Amino acid sequence: MRSRFILGIQQLLGREQADPRVAQYAFWVPVFIDIGFLLLGPDKVDSLSRDYLTGLVVIVAATVLGFAISRDGLPPAWTVAIPVLDILATGFMRQMPESTGDRILVFPAIWLGLQFGRRGIVLSMLSVLASFGIAVGSNRDLLEWDVMAQQLVLSTLCATVVALTAEAWQGKVAEAAEAQRMLERAVADSAEQRRFNEAILNSVDVGLLVLDAHGRVHSANPRHERLMDLAYPEGHEGLPERSGHVYGPDGFTQLTREELPTWRTLHGEPLRDYLIWVGSDPRIRRAFAVSSSTILTPAGDFDGAVLAYHDVTELMTAARLKDEFVATVSHELRTPLTSIVGYVDILLEDLEDLPAEATPFLETVQRNARRLHRLVDDLLSDALKLGRAELHLDRVSLALLVRASAVEAEKSARTAGLLLETQIDGDPLEVSGDSERLAQVFDNLFNNAIKFTPSGGKVAGEVKREGNEAVVRISDTGRGIPPEEVEDVFVKFFRSPGVQLDAIPGTGIGLAISKTIVEAHGGSIGLTSEVGVGTTLEVRLPLVGPRVARAG
């Protein structure tokens, strides 16, 4: 049952022909809640009105219709009638003043927008107007134009947001899938062409290695000699199965002797596109797809092997760029995410009659939508192209910005079991800057400090004046950064090998974005770090002069 429900939700999101019972079951949840409030709540009624029961009968009829469609008793096109009937049913239910039927119409409106797109938006509007007609036709005392207008706007906005979000998402997913298929075809074609390259001249762009029956190097072309120099800078004494600077597909796990392609080939295991990385320096390692074939004597005995090392570094880089492209094309999520965050904030702050049961759900939506919004901002800012012309400059209090970021970060720190302290001068420390961009910098720095500090550690923020500059320092007691990686932490998409091995999530662009934003404001950013002790990031920005009161 659970898997069927999940499948139905996935089909709805993909605008496939979904089982209509799934969405109808979901609609029954707020209906049952409304009935419970009417019969058991603080303002409970003795009995449900005839009009309210009529609305329930309509919902039951819609549910029966869903069963008929799911069992192929009716054409799937009849599915659209189910949410329309649900909306009409709320017209009867709202005739009980104690009922929340005027708000639960949002659920079928979302269904219409999600599954039927722009047509669903129009159907949602017409159905809501018809439900108003049902209510007013039975009781003109219910003619409250302001309330009806709010309900119409809310249901239409919900249907519109989900319809446009699903439409944009489908388009981008299709583009990404097509790009991925094209790339996979290109990789397959290239590998196939290399595998069938029979030229054994020294000019070929393939490393060729011939081993004798005892596993020693018989011959190798110049291309492979350069590869051997990367793998064995101290020499291999003619025994390439010795351990060297050879790593697995992840580029960081060193292969044992038994995992080396030469050893596996000599022990009777044929290889086909066995991926390895070669080189002691992670920044210049090369990727090779290794294929092998054995050489047999006329009697059928093993007499050696030939290994071909195809350099696929560019292909692996292309695959990584493909993943970045898939992330980048999701930039269309920014606008709907902003709308979702805004409307959830309005619901939580401005609607006094919001049901108590809905509050935790909305808070969960708010928290996760903000998290997604921050991730999209990091991926889509393209801060490496940020210029001063794109900044909206104003006098900004650096102390207030850091304090706001610290308050937001304190929630994450508390969840991670960390202590977060701030020391901020009373001086507002005003700079000429873009408050939104600078807030993004401090959010990034606090988030990084929390992410790389184990539970029980401490994160500290400090804001002070030093001469004509405002200085912000954010330090942690986390894992620290090795000295050889300090210069790379501000490089776009750089992620430490240790971070990758520990599976710490991230995109590797937060500090690059922060550096570009700070430098666009005429400031500087740097860090000091010690492995096992912690890291301190320091931002320096030029202060502006005091405000001058205008005469008159």
C-alpha positions in Angstrom: 0.0 0.0 0.0 2.8 2.4 0.9 4.7 1.7 -2.3 1.5 2.3 -4.3 0.9 5.6 -2.5 4.5 6.7 -3.2 4.2 5.7 -6.9 1.0 7.7 -7.1 2.7 10.8 -5.7 5.6 10.4 -8.2 3.1 10.1 -11.1 1.3 13.2 -10.0 4.6 15.2 -9.8 5.5 13.9 -13.3 2.0 14.6 -14.7 1.6 11.0 -15.6 -1.8 9.2 -15.5 -1.8 8.7 -11.7 -4.2 6.6 -9.6 -6.8 9.2 -8.6 -7.4 7.4 -5.3 -4.0 8.6 -4.0 -4.8 12.3 -4.2 -8.4 11.7 -3.0 -7.2 9.9 0.1 -5.0 12.9 0.8 -8.0 15.2 0.5 -9.9 13.1 3.1 -7.3 14.0 5.7 -8.3 17.7 6.1 -12.0 16.7 5.7 -11.7 14.2 8.7 -9.8 16.9 10.6 -12.7 19.4 9.9 -15.3 16.8 11.1 -13.3 16.2 14.2 -13.1 19.9 15.1 -16.9 20.2 14.5 -17.8 17.3 16.7 -15.0 17.3 19.3 -13.4 20.7 19.2 -13.9 23.6 21.7 -16.8 24.9 19.6 -18.3 21.5 18.9 -21.8 21.2 17.4 -24.5 18.8 18.3 -24.9 17.5 14.7 -23.7 18.2 11.2 -26.1 20.3 9.1 -27.9 19.0 6.1 -25.8 21.1 3.7 -22.6 19.9 5.3 -23.7 16.3 5.0 -24.5 17.0 1.3 -20.9 18.2 0.8 -19.7 14.9 2.4 -21.9 12.9 0.0 -20.4 14.8 -2.9 -16.9 13.9 -1.7 -17.9 10.3 -1.2 -19.2 10.3 -4.8 -15.9 11.8 -6.0 -14.1 9.0 -4.2 -16.3 6.3 -5.7 -15.6 7.9 -9.1 -11.9 7.5 -8.4 -12.3 3.8 -7.6 -14.2 3.4 -10.9 -11.5 5.1 -12.9 -8.7 3.1 -11.1 -10.4 -0.1 -12.0 -10.7 0.9 -15.7 -14.5 1.2 -15.3 -14.3 4.8 -16.7 -11.9 6.6 -19.0 -8.9 8.2 -17.3 -10.1 11.6 -18.6 -12.8 11.5 -16.0 -10.1 12.1 -13.3 -10.5 15.9 -13.7 -14.0 15.6 -12.3 -12.8 14.4 -8.9 -11.0 17.6 -7.7 -13.8 19.7 -9.3 -16.4 17.8 -7.2 -14.3 18.2 -4.1 -14.2 22.0 -4.6 -17.9 22.1 -5.2 -18.4 20.0 -2.0 -16.7 22.7 0.0 -19.5 25.1 -1.2 -21.9 23.0 0.8 -19.6 22.5 3.8 -18.8 26.2 4.3 -22.6 26.8 5.1 -21.7 25.6 8.6 -19.9 28.7 10.0 -17.8 26.5 12.3 -16.4 24.5 9.3 -13.0 25.1 7.7 -14.4 24.0 4.3 -13.5 27.4 2.9 -9.8 26.6 3.4 -9.6 22.9 2.5 -10.5 23.8 -1.1 -6.8 24.6 -1.5 -6.0 20.9 -1.7 -8.1 20.0 -4.8 -6.9 23.3 -6.4 -3.3 22.2 -6.0 -4.3 18.8 -7.5 -5.7 20.5 -10.5 -2.7 22.7 -11.0 -0.2 19.9 -10.5 -1.7 17.3 -12.8 -3.5 19.4 -15.4 -1.1 22.4 -15.6 -2.5 25.7 -16.9 -5.9 24.1 -17.8 -6.1 23.0 -14.2 -5.6 26.6 -13.0 -8.6 27.7 -15.1 -10.7 24.8 -13.9 -9.7 25.6 -10.3 -10.8 29.2 -10.6 -14.2 28.2 -12.2 -14.8 25.5 -9.6 -14.1 27.8 -6.7 -16.5 30.4 -8.2 -19.1 27.7 -8.6 -18.6 26.6 -5.0 -19.2 30.3 -3.9 -22.4 30.2 -6.0 -23.6 27.1 -4.1 -22.9 28.7 -0.7 -24.5 32.0 -1.5 -27.5 30.4 -3.3 -28.4 28.6 -0.1 -27.7 31.3 2.3 -27.2 34.9 1.3 -25.8 35.7 4.8 -22.6 34.0 3.6 -22.1 36.7 1.0 -18.7 38.0 2.3 -16.9 39.4 -0.8 -13.6 40.0 1.0 -13.4 36.5 2.3 -14.4 34.9 -1.0 -11.8 37.0 -2.8 -9.1 35.9 -0.4 -10.1 32.2 -0.9 -10.2 32.6 -4.7 -6.7 34.3 -4.7 -5.2 31.7 -2.4 -6.5 28.7 -4.3 -5.5 30.2 -7.6 -2.0 31.1 -6.4 -1.5 27.6 -5.0 -2.6 26.0 -8.3 -0.5 28.4 -10.3 2.7 27.9 -8.2 2.6 24.1 -8.4 1.6 24.2 -12.1 4.4 26.5 -13.2 6.9 24.8 -10.9 6.1 21.4 -12.3 6.2 22.8 -15.8 9.6 24.4 -15.3 10.9 21.3 -13.5 9.8 18.9 -16.3 11.4 21.1 -19.0 14.7 21.3 -17.2 14.7 17.6 -16.3 14.1 16.8 -20.0 17.0 19.1 -21.0 19.3 17.6 -18.5 18.3 14.0 -19.5 19.0 14.8 -23.1 22.3 16.4 -22.3 23.3 13.3 -20.2 22.3 11.0 -23.1 24.4 13.0 -25.5 27.3 12.9 -23.2 27.0 9.2 -22.5 26.8 8.5 -26.3 29.9 10.6 -26.8 31.8 8.7 -24.0 30.7 5.4 -25.4 31.7 6.3 -29.0 35.1 7.6 -27.9 35.8 4.5 -25.8 34.7 2.2 -28.6 36.9 4.0 -31.1 39.9 3.8 -28.8 39.3 0.1 -28.0 39.4 -0.8 -31.7 42.5 1.2 -32.5 44.9 -1.3 -33.9 47.8 1.1 -34.6 50.9 0.1 -32.5 53.0 3.1 -33.6 54.7 5.3 -31.2 52.6 8.2 -32.3 49.3 6.7 -31.1 47.6 8.5 -28.2 47.3 5.3 -26.2 49.7 3.9 -23.6 50.7 0.4 -24.7 52.4 -2.1 -22.3 53.6 -5.6 -23.2 54.4 -8.0 -20.4 56.3 -11.3 -20.8 55.2 -14.6 -19.3 57.0 -13.7 -16.0 55.2 -10.3 -15.6 58.2 -8.2 -16.5 58.0 -5.3 -18.9 58.8 -6.5 -22.4 58.2 -3.2 -24.2 56.2 0.0 -23.8 55.5 3.0 -26.1 56.6 6.6 -25.1 53.0 7.4 -24.1 53.1 4.6 -21.5 56.6 5.6 -20.3 55.3 9.0 -19.3 52.4 7.2 -17.4 55.0 5.0 -15.6 56.9 8.1 -14.6 53.7 9.4 -12.9 53.0 6.1 -11.2 56.5 5.2 -10.2 58.6 8.4 -9.9 61.3 6.4 -8.0 61.3 3.7 -10.7 59.6 0.3 -10.9 62.6 -2.0 -11.7 60.7 -3.6 -14.6 57.9 -4.9 -12.2 54.8 -2.7 -12.8 52.8 -4.8 -10.4 54.7 -3.1 -7.6 52.6 -0.6 -5.5 52.9 2.9 -6.8 50.9 6.1 -7.0 47.9 4.3 -8.6 44.4 5.0 -7.2 40.9 3.7 -7.7 37.9 5.2 -9.6 37.4 7.8 -6.8 40.9 9.2 -7.4 41.9 9.0 -3.7 41.9 5.3 -2.6 45.4 3.8 -3.3 45.2 0.4 -5.0 46.9 -2.6 -3.4 49.2 -4.8 -5.5 46.4 -7.3 -6.1 44.1 -4.5 -7.5 46.6 -3.2 -10.0 45.6 -3.9 -13.7 49.0 -5.6 -14.4 48.6 -8.0 -11.5 45.0 -8.8 -12.4 45.9 -9.4 -16.0 48.8 -11.7 -15.1 46.5 -13.7 -12.9 44.1 -14.5 -15.7 41.5 -11.7 -15.3 40.8 -9.9 -18.5 40.1 -6.1 -18.2 37.8 -3.9 -20.1 37.8 -0.1 -19.3 39.1 -0.6 -15.8 39.3 2.9 -14.4 42.4 4.1 -12.5 44.0 7.4 -11.6 47.7 7.8 -11.7 50.0 10.5 -10.0 51.1 11.5 -6.5 49.6 15.0 -6.7 45.8 15.0 -6.7 45.7 18.2 -8.8 47.5 16.7 -11.8 46.4 13.1 -11.6 45.4 11.5 -14.9 42.6 9.0 -15.4 43.0 5.9 -17.6 40.7 3.2 -18.8 42.7 0.0 -18.9 41.9 -2.9 -21.3 44.0 -6.0 -21.6 44.3 -9.2 -23.7 46.5 -12.2 -23.1 49.1 -13.6 -25.4 49.1 -17.4 -25.8 51.6 -19.8 -27.3 50.6 -22.1 -30.1 50.0 -24.7 -27.4 47.6 -22.5 -25.6 49.9 -21.6 -22.7 50.1 -18.1 -21.2 52.9 -16.2 -22.9 52.3 -12.6 -21.7 49.7 -9.8 -22.0 49.1 -6.5 -23.8 47.6 -3.6 -21.8 46.2 -0.5 -23.4 45.9 2.6 -21.2 43.4 5.1 -22.7 43.7 8.6 -21.2 40.1 9.5 -20.3 40.9 12.5 -18.0 39.0 14.8 -20.3 36.0 12.5 -20.4 35.9 12.2 -16.6 36.2 16.0 -16.4 33.3 16.3 -18.8 31.3 13.9 -16.7 31.9 16.1 -13.7 31.0 19.2 -15.7 27.9 17.4 -16.7 26.9 17.0 -13.1 27.6 20.7 -12.5 25.5 21.5 -15.6 22.5 19.5 -14.3 22.8 21.5 -11.1 23.1 24.8 -12.9 20.1 24.3 -15.2 17.9 24.1 -12.0 18.2 27.9 -11.8 14.5 28.0 -12.6 13.9 26.8 -9.1 14.9 30.2 -7.7 11.7 32.0 -8.4 9.2 29.3 -7.2 11.3 28.8 -4.1 11.2 32.5 -3.4 7.4 32.4 -3.7 7.1 29.3 -1.5 9.2 30.9 1.2 7.3 34.1 1.0 3.8 32.6 1.1 4.7 30.2 4.0 6.1 33.2 5.9 2.8 35.0 5.3 0.8 32.0 6.5 2.9 31.6 9.6 2.9 35.3 10.5 -0.3 36.9 9.3 -3.1 34.3 9.5 -4.4 34.2 13.1 -6.9 31.5 12.4 -4.3 29.0 11.1 -5.1 25.5 12.5 -2.7 24.5 15.1 -2.0 21.2 13.4 -0.9 22.9 10.3 1.8 25.0 12.0 4.5 22.3 12.3 4.0 21.2 8.8 4.4 24.8 7.5 7.4 25.3 9.7 9.0 22.2 8.1 8.2 23.5 4.6 9.6 26.9 5.6 12.9 25.4 7.0 13.5 23.1 4.0 12.5 25.7 1.4 15.0 28.1 2.9 17.7 25.4 2.9 16.9 24.8 -0.8 17.0 28.5 -1.5 20.4 28.8 0.0 21.7 25.9 -2.0 20.3 27.3 -5.2 21.8 30.7 -4.5 25.2 29.1 -4.0 24.9 27.1 -7.2 23.5 29.9 -9.3 25.1 33.1 -8.1 28.0 32.6 -10.5 29.9 34.9 -8.2 33.1 34.6 -10.2 31.5 36.9 -12.7 30.2 39.3 -10.0 31.0 42.9 -10.8 30.6 46.1 -8.9 27.8 47.1 -11.3 25.7 44.2 -10.0 25.9 45.4 -6.3 23.1 47.4 -4.8 25.2 49.6 -2.6 24.0 51.4 0.5 25.3 52.2 4.0 25.2 48.9 5.8 25.8 48.1 9.5 28.2 45.2 9.5 27.5 44.5 13.2 23.8 44.0 12.5 24.4 41.8 9.5 26.8 39.5 11.4 24.4 39.4 14.4 21.5 38.3 12.2 23.6 35.6 10.5 24.7 34.4 14.0 21.1 34.2 15.2 20.2 32.1 12.2 23.3 29.9 12.5 22.7 29.3 16.2 19.8 27.0 15.4 22.0 24.8 13.2 24.8 24.9 15.8 22.5 23.8 18.6 21.2 20.9 16.4 24.8 19.8 15.7 25.7 19.9 19.4 28.0 23.0 19.1 28.4 26.1 21.2 28.1 29.4 19.2 29.4 32.6 20.7 29.6 36.1 19.2 31.5 39.2 20.3 30.3 42.3 18.5 31.3 45.9 19.3 28.6 48.4 20.0 29.8 50.5 17.1 27.5 49.7 14.1 30.7 49.7 11.8 29.0 51.0 8.6 30.4 50.0 5.2 29.3 50.7 1.7 27.9 47.5 0.5 25.1 45.2 -0.7 23.4 43.9 2.5 22.0 40.8 0.8 25.4 39.8 -0.7 27.3 40.5 2.5 24.7 38.5 4.5 25.3 35.6 2.0 29.1 35.8 2.9 28.5 35.6 6.6 25.9 32.9 6.3 28.4 30.8 4.2 31.2 31.3 6.8 29.0 30.3 9.7 27.6 27.3 7.9 31.1 26.1 6.9 32.3 26.5 10.5 29.3 24.5 11.8 29.6 21.8 9.0 33.3 21.0 9.6 33.2 21.1 13.5 32.4 17.8 15.3 29.8 17.7 18.0 30.9 19.2 21.3 33.0 21.9 19.5 32.7 25.6 19.4 32.1 28.3 16.8 32.9 31.9 17.5 32.2 35.1 15.7 33.9 38.5 16.3 33.3 42.0 14.8 35.6 44.9 15.6 37.2 48.0 14.2 40.9 48.1 13.3 41.9 51.4 12.0 39.7 52.3 9.0 38.6 48.8 8.5 35.8 46.6 9.9 37.1 43.1 10.7 34.9 40.0 11.0 36.5 36.8 12.3 34.7 33.5 12.4 36.6 30.6 14.0 35.9 27.0 14.8 37.4 24.1 16.6 36.9 21.7 13.7 39.0 19.4 11.6 41.3 22.2 10.2 42.8 22.4 6.7 46.2 20.8 5.7 48.8 23.5 4.7 49.0 22.2 1.1 45.2 22.8 0.6 45.0 26.3 2.1 45.6 28.0 -1.2 42.9 26.0 -2.9 40.0 26.5 -0.6 38.9 29.7 -2.4 39.0 27.9 -5.8 35.6 27.2 -7.4 34.4 23.6 -6.9 37.5 22.6 -4.9 36.8 20.0 -2.2 39.4 18.5 0.0 40.1 14.7 -0.5 39.5 14.2 3.2 36.1 15.9 3.0 35.1 13.8 0.1 36.2 10.6 1.8 34.2 11.5 4.9 31.1 12.2 2.6 30.6 15.7 4.1 28.0 17.3 1.8 28.8 20.5 -0.1 29.4 22.0 -3.6 32.8 23.6 -3.0 31.8 27.0 -4.2 30.7 28.8 -1.0 34.1 30.2 -0.2 34.8 31.1 -3.9 31.5 33.1 -3.9 32.3 34.7 -0.6 35.8 35.8 -1.8 34.4 37.4 -5.0 31.7 39.2 -3.1 34.1 40.6 -0.5 36.6 41.7 -3.2 33.8 43.3 -5.1 33.2 45.5 -2.0 36.9 46.5 -2.0 37.7 44.2 0.9 39.8 41.0 1.5 39.2 37.6 2.9 41.8 35.1 4.3 42.2 32.2 6.6 44.5 30.6 9.1 44.1 26.9 10.0 45.8 24.1 11.9 44.8 20.5 11.4 43.0 19.1 14.4 42.8 22.6 16.1 40.5 24.6 13.9 40.1 27.3 11.3 39.7 31.1 11.4 38.3 33.1 8.5 38.9 36.8 8.4 37.0 39.4 6.4 38.2 43.0 6.1 36.0 45.7 4.7 36.7 49.5 4.4 34.6 51.6 6.7 32.6 54.7 5.5 32.7 58.0 7.2 30.1 59.2 9.7 26.8 60.5 8.4 26.6 64.2 8.0 23.3 65.9 9.0 21.9 68.2 6.3 21.1 71.8 7.1 17.6 73.1 7.0 
